[in-house]
Amino acid sequence: MDLLILTTTTEPMMRTRQPTTAALEDQPIPVRAKLAAAWTSFMFLYAYVDILGFFTPGIIEDILDGKVFTFDLSQTFSTTALTLMAIPIFMVVLSMTLPARANRLTNLVVAAVYVPVTAFNVAGEIWLAFYGLGVVLELILLALIVRYAWTWPRATQSATMATRETARDQQHA
């Protein structure tokens, strides 16, 4: 005697994927996510250029002798380097959490400040192709950040009025 077992599930049934000519849905990405992704990419690139730079002949010897480029290794140097790395790290979080107006302004200012900081990183380097590529890629990311922040979509008039009306209603409640 065969026993019939009926089950219910909310899981979709497995199906063999059929080739389709339908276009894929290209969902819009929120500006905040674009900014956070760009800052994350910038941070990783910034760190990896430094890490891979350790493989440049003579760099480790200079570090062991207490020098980085023309700077003496010191607490001040290390604190400055940490600060320069911490800013893009915090920009990831700030890009996702700051209110739109402050977010836009912060991204514009910080990205603009990082352009000369980034360009300075190629100064005096003997492996110009390597460091030059790193700087160019970092500058492309900074340009994207400026573009995303500069072109931040504006609220429509009806959405702005609805938000004001909601805020007004909440104050009177």
Disulfide bonds with the S-S distance in Angstrom:
none
